[in-house]
Amino acid sequence: MINRRNFLQAGALATAGTALAGCTTGETSTPAEEPKKKIRQNPIGVSTYSFWQFNGPPENSPIEECIDKAAAMGFDGIELLLVQMTSEENSYLNKLKKHAFHSGLDLMGFSTHQGYVFPEKEKRDSEIKKTIHQIELAYQLGIPTMRLNTGRWGTSKSFDHLMENRGIEPVLEGYTEDDGFKWVIDSIAECIPVAQKCGVVLGLENHWGLGRTPEGVQRIVDAIDSPWLKVTLDTGNFLEDPYDKLEQLAPETFLMQAKTYYGGGKWYTLELDYPRIGEIMRRHNYKGYISVEFEGNADPMEAVPKSLEVMHDAFWYEL
């Protein structure tokens, strides 16, 4: 009759016998297979800017059509360019939310324009008020992050002139860069409580002005020191030696905008190594959205799907 003690003794003898058998001459053991690594791709979105690029009035490239194109191409989400929207009325915002949801797309980013590099306090206050309004629009749209700019000194004749100078702009006469940084830091700090209340992370972009360098962006983010101010990292706005600069800001990145230039760039062309950039972001455990910003002269209907394939190959991470 088998009782608990007999059962345990029998099990121990069987185990010992197996162990001895493994020691006999000619016996080999099969190593256990290592578990396969699980890979997941970063979600890939596209900016509505990619389909418009400021070519004519916004009506030439309605947001609804951009949503339809992005969904048909296989994107996961779409980033809205505010100046491309034809209204800020609540009915229009709700229409866009509904359209994106039904198309299977996340509204994953909100690209806005503002600037705080003004000596005049009334001008800075006006930009703060505008930024707060933009945060509230993002909240109404259900978008979790909004692109933020520092603004520029305004000493360039035009944006084309700024691009000719590789994004470098003289400081306004009578002032210093330290003045500009103080204006920007103080202004963004006033927007942080609203961002927190609305649940919208502000992403300071490396986008000319005081944000032209990683040191400039980091200086502002560090000074404010809030979880509601992070970085929107644009791969195409470091015109020289981009990889080390991208890595500097990778730990603070909340959204990555990935430039492509099929057909030659509108202002310049960068030959970006996206597998290398993907490796940089993996080192810093970035699992968020990649937002394609096509800024070339080719047909977007051909160039944007090509861009999507590049991003699929480059951006993934291990679970």
C-alpha positions as CSV (number, residue, x, y, z in Angstrom):
1,M,0.0,0.0,0.0
2,I,1.5,3.3,-1.1
3,N,1.6,6.0,1.6
4,R,3.1,9.4,1.6
5,R,6.6,8.3,2.9
6,N,6.8,5.4,0.4
7,F,5.9,7.8,-2.4
8,L,8.6,10.3,-1.5
9,Q,11.2,7.6,-1.1
10,A,10.4,6.2,-4.5
11,G,10.6,9.7,-6.0
12,A,14.0,10.3,-4.4
13,L,15.4,7.0,-5.8
14,A,14.1,7.8,-9.3
15,T,15.8,11.2,-9.1
16,A,19.0,9.7,-8.0
17,G,18.9,7.1,-10.7
18,T,18.4,9.8,-13.4
19,A,21.3,11.8,-12.0
20,L,23.6,8.7,-12.1
21,A,22.5,7.8,-15.6
22,G,23.5,11.3,-16.8
23,C,27.1,10.5,-15.6
24,T,27.6,7.3,-17.5
25,T,30.0,7.2,-20.4
26,G,28.5,8.2,-23.7
27,E,25.5,10.0,-22.3
28,T,24.9,13.6,-23.3
29,S,22.4,16.0,-22.0
30,T,20.4,18.4,-24.2
31,P,20.5,22.0,-23.0
32,A,17.3,23.7,-22.5
33,E,16.3,26.1,-25.3
34,E,16.6,29.7,-24.4
35,P,13.3,31.5,-24.5
36,K,12.8,33.6,-27.6
37,K,13.1,37.3,-27.2
38,K,9.8,39.1,-27.6
39,I,10.0,42.1,-29.9
40,R,7.5,44.9,-30.2
41,Q,7.5,47.8,-32.7
42,N,7.1,51.4,-31.6
43,P,3.8,52.7,-32.7
44,I,4.2,54.8,-35.9
45,G,2.2,57.9,-36.6
46,V,2.3,60.6,-39.3
47,S,2.0,64.3,-39.1
48,T,-0.7,65.9,-41.2
49,Y,2.0,68.3,-42.2
50,S,3.5,65.5,-44.3
51,F,0.5,65.8,-46.7
52,W,0.3,69.6,-46.8
53,Q,3.8,71.2,-46.1
54,F,2.2,74.7,-46.2
55,N,1.6,74.3,-49.9
56,G,-1.4,76.6,-50.3
57,P,-4.3,77.2,-47.9
58,P,-5.1,74.5,-45.3
59,E,-8.3,73.7,-47.2
60,N,-6.1,72.1,-49.9
61,S,-5.3,69.3,-47.5
62,P,-8.2,68.8,-45.0
63,I,-7.4,67.0,-41.8
64,E,-10.2,64.4,-42.5
65,E,-8.5,63.5,-45.8
66,C,-5.1,63.2,-44.0
67,I,-6.7,60.8,-41.5
68,D,-8.1,58.7,-44.3
69,K,-4.8,58.5,-46.1
70,A,-2.9,57.7,-42.9
71,A,-5.3,54.9,-42.1
72,A,-5.1,53.4,-45.6
73,M,-1.3,53.4,-45.5
74,G,-1.3,51.4,-42.2
75,F,-0.2,54.0,-39.6
76,D,-1.1,53.6,-36.0
77,G,-1.8,57.3,-35.2
78,I,-1.8,60.8,-36.5
79,E,-0.3,64.1,-35.3
80,L,-2.4,67.1,-36.0
81,L,-0.8,70.4,-37.1
82,L,-2.9,73.1,-35.5
83,V,-2.5,75.7,-38.3
84,Q,-3.8,73.1,-40.8
85,M,-7.1,72.8,-38.9
86,T,-9.9,74.8,-40.4
87,S,-11.7,75.5,-37.2
88,E,-11.4,75.4,-33.4
89,E,-15.1,75.0,-32.8
90,N,-16.1,72.2,-30.5
91,S,-18.2,70.5,-33.2
92,Y,-15.2,70.4,-35.5
93,L,-12.9,69.0,-32.8
94,N,-15.5,66.3,-32.0
95,K,-15.8,65.5,-35.7
96,L,-12.0,64.9,-35.9
97,K,-12.0,62.7,-32.8
98,K,-14.8,60.6,-34.2
99,H,-13.2,60.3,-37.6
100,A,-9.9,59.2,-36.2
101,F,-11.4,56.7,-33.9
102,H,-13.5,55.1,-36.6
103,S,-10.5,55.0,-38.8
104,G,-8.5,53.1,-36.2
105,L,-6.0,55.8,-35.5
106,D,-4.8,57.4,-32.3
107,L,-4.8,61.2,-32.1
108,M,-1.3,61.0,-30.7
109,G,0.3,64.5,-31.0
110,F,-0.6,68.1,-31.4
111,S,1.9,70.3,-33.2
112,T,1.5,74.0,-32.3
113,H,3.4,77.3,-32.7
114,Q,4.3,79.9,-30.1
115,G,7.3,81.9,-29.0
116,Y,8.4,83.7,-25.9
117,V,11.6,85.4,-27.0
118,F,10.3,89.0,-26.6
119,P,11.6,91.8,-24.4
120,E,8.1,93.1,-24.1
121,K,6.2,91.4,-21.3
122,E,2.8,92.1,-22.9
123,K,3.9,90.0,-26.0
124,R,5.1,87.2,-23.8
125,D,1.8,87.3,-21.8
126,S,-0.1,87.1,-25.1
127,E,1.9,84.0,-26.1
128,I,1.3,82.4,-22.7
129,K,-2.4,82.9,-23.1
130,K,-2.3,81.4,-26.6
131,T,-0.3,78.4,-25.3
132,I,-2.9,77.8,-22.6
133,H,-5.6,77.9,-25.2
134,Q,-3.7,75.3,-27.3
135,I,-3.3,73.0,-24.3
136,E,-7.1,73.2,-23.8
137,L,-7.7,72.3,-27.4
138,A,-5.4,69.3,-27.0
139,Y,-7.5,68.3,-24.0
140,Q,-10.7,68.6,-26.0
141,L,-9.2,66.4,-28.7
142,G,-8.0,63.8,-26.2
143,I,-4.4,64.3,-27.4
144,P,-1.8,63.4,-24.7
145,T,1.2,65.6,-25.8
146,M,1.7,68.9,-27.5
147,R,4.7,70.3,-29.3
148,L,6.1,73.5,-27.9
149,N,8.6,76.0,-29.3
150,T,10.9,78.5,-27.6
151,G,10.4,81.1,-30.4
152,R,13.2,83.0,-32.2
153,W,14.9,86.3,-31.9
154,G,13.3,87.6,-35.1
155,T,16.5,89.0,-36.5
156,S,16.3,86.9,-39.7
157,K,14.7,88.4,-42.7
158,S,12.6,85.3,-43.2
159,F,12.5,81.6,-42.5
160,D,14.2,81.0,-45.8
161,H,17.0,83.3,-44.7
162,L,17.2,81.5,-41.4
163,M,17.6,78.2,-43.2
164,E,20.3,79.7,-45.4
165,N,22.2,80.4,-42.1
166,R,21.7,76.8,-40.9
167,G,19.3,77.9,-38.2
168,I,21.7,80.4,-36.6
169,E,20.2,83.8,-35.7
170,P,21.8,86.8,-34.1
171,V,20.7,87.9,-30.7
172,L,18.5,91.0,-30.6
173,E,20.6,94.0,-30.1
174,G,20.8,95.1,-26.4
175,Y,20.0,91.7,-25.0
176,T,21.7,88.4,-24.3
177,E,20.9,84.7,-24.7
178,D,20.5,84.6,-20.9
179,D,17.7,87.2,-21.2
180,G,16.0,85.0,-23.8
181,F,16.3,81.8,-21.7
182,K,14.7,83.6,-18.7
183,W,11.8,84.8,-20.8
184,V,11.2,81.3,-22.1
185,I,11.6,79.5,-18.8
186,D,9.3,82.0,-17.0
187,S,6.7,81.8,-19.7
188,I,6.5,78.0,-20.0
189,A,6.4,77.7,-16.2
190,E,3.1,79.6,-16.2
191,C,1.7,77.0,-18.6
192,I,2.6,74.0,-16.5
193,P,-0.3,74.1,-14.1
194,V,-2.8,74.1,-17.0
195,A,-0.9,71.2,-18.7
196,Q,-1.1,69.2,-15.5
197,K,-4.8,70.0,-15.0
198,C,-5.5,68.9,-18.6
199,G,-3.2,65.9,-18.6
200,V,-1.3,67.2,-21.6
201,V,2.5,66.7,-21.6
202,L,4.3,69.7,-23.2
203,G,7.1,68.5,-25.5
204,L,9.8,71.2,-26.1
205,E,11.1,70.7,-29.6
206,N,14.7,71.2,-30.8
207,H,13.2,73.7,-33.3
208,W,15.5,76.7,-34.0
209,G,15.7,79.7,-31.7
210,L,16.9,78.8,-28.2
211,G,16.0,75.2,-28.8
212,R,18.4,74.8,-31.7
213,T,20.9,72.9,-29.6
214,P,20.4,70.0,-27.2
215,E,22.0,72.1,-24.4
216,G,19.4,74.8,-25.0
217,V,16.5,72.4,-24.8
218,Q,18.0,70.7,-21.7
219,R,18.6,74.0,-20.0
220,I,14.9,74.9,-20.2
221,V,13.6,71.4,-19.3
222,D,16.0,71.2,-16.3
223,A,15.1,74.7,-15.1
224,I,11.3,74.0,-15.0
225,D,11.9,70.4,-13.7
226,S,8.3,69.2,-14.1
227,P,7.0,65.8,-15.4
228,W,4.6,67.9,-17.6
229,L,7.5,69.3,-19.6
230,K,9.5,66.8,-21.7
231,V,11.0,66.8,-25.2
232,T,9.6,66.4,-28.7
233,L,12.7,65.2,-30.4
234,D,12.9,66.1,-34.1
235,T,15.5,64.0,-36.0
236,G,15.8,66.6,-38.8
237,N,16.6,69.8,-36.8
238,F,20.2,69.0,-35.8
239,L,21.9,69.9,-39.1
240,E,25.5,68.8,-38.1
241,D,26.5,65.6,-36.2
242,P,22.9,64.7,-35.2
243,Y,23.4,61.4,-33.5
244,D,25.2,62.5,-30.3
245,K,22.8,65.4,-30.1
246,L,19.8,63.1,-30.4
247,E,21.2,60.8,-27.7
248,Q,21.6,63.8,-25.3
249,L,17.9,64.4,-25.4
250,A,16.7,60.8,-25.7
251,P,16.2,60.3,-22.0
252,E,13.7,63.2,-21.9
253,T,11.9,62.3,-25.1
254,F,8.1,62.0,-25.0
255,L,7.5,62.0,-28.7
256,M,9.9,61.6,-31.7
257,Q,9.3,63.3,-35.0
258,A,11.1,61.5,-37.8
259,K,12.0,63.6,-40.9
260,T,12.3,62.1,-44.4
261,Y,13.3,63.9,-47.6
262,Y,12.3,61.9,-50.6
263,G,12.7,64.0,-53.8
264,G,15.1,66.3,-52.0
265,G,14.3,68.5,-49.0
266,K,12.3,71.7,-49.2
267,W,15.1,73.6,-47.4
268,Y,17.8,71.0,-46.9
269,T,18.3,67.3,-47.1
270,L,19.8,65.1,-44.3
271,E,20.9,61.5,-44.9
272,L,19.7,60.1,-41.6
273,D,20.7,56.6,-40.5
274,Y,17.4,55.4,-39.0
275,P,18.7,52.0,-37.8
276,R,21.3,53.9,-35.8
277,I,18.7,56.3,-34.4
278,G,16.5,53.3,-33.5
279,E,19.4,51.8,-31.6
280,I,19.9,55.1,-29.7
281,M,16.3,55.2,-28.6
282,R,16.4,51.5,-27.5
283,R,19.4,52.3,-25.3
284,H,17.2,54.8,-23.5
285,N,14.1,52.5,-23.4
286,Y,12.0,54.7,-25.6
287,K,8.7,52.9,-26.3
288,G,6.6,55.8,-27.5
289,Y,5.3,57.0,-30.8
290,I,7.4,57.8,-33.9
291,S,5.7,60.6,-35.9
292,V,6.7,60.8,-39.6
293,E,7.3,64.3,-40.9
294,F,7.8,64.1,-44.6
295,E,9.5,67.2,-45.8
296,G,10.6,66.4,-49.3
297,N,9.5,67.3,-52.8
298,A,8.3,63.9,-53.9
299,D,4.6,63.0,-54.0
300,P,3.5,62.3,-50.4
301,M,1.3,59.4,-51.6
302,E,4.5,57.6,-52.6
303,A,7.0,59.1,-50.1
304,V,4.9,58.7,-46.9
305,P,4.4,54.9,-47.2
306,K,8.1,54.5,-47.9
307,S,8.8,56.5,-44.8
308,L,6.5,54.2,-42.8
309,E,8.5,51.1,-43.9
310,V,11.8,52.8,-42.9
311,M,10.4,53.5,-39.4
312,H,9.0,49.9,-39.1
313,D,12.5,48.5,-39.7
314,A,14.3,50.9,-37.4
315,F,12.1,51.3,-34.3
316,W,11.4,48.3,-32.1
317,Y,12.2,47.2,-28.6
318,E,12.5,44.0,-26.6
319,L,9.7,43.2,-24.1
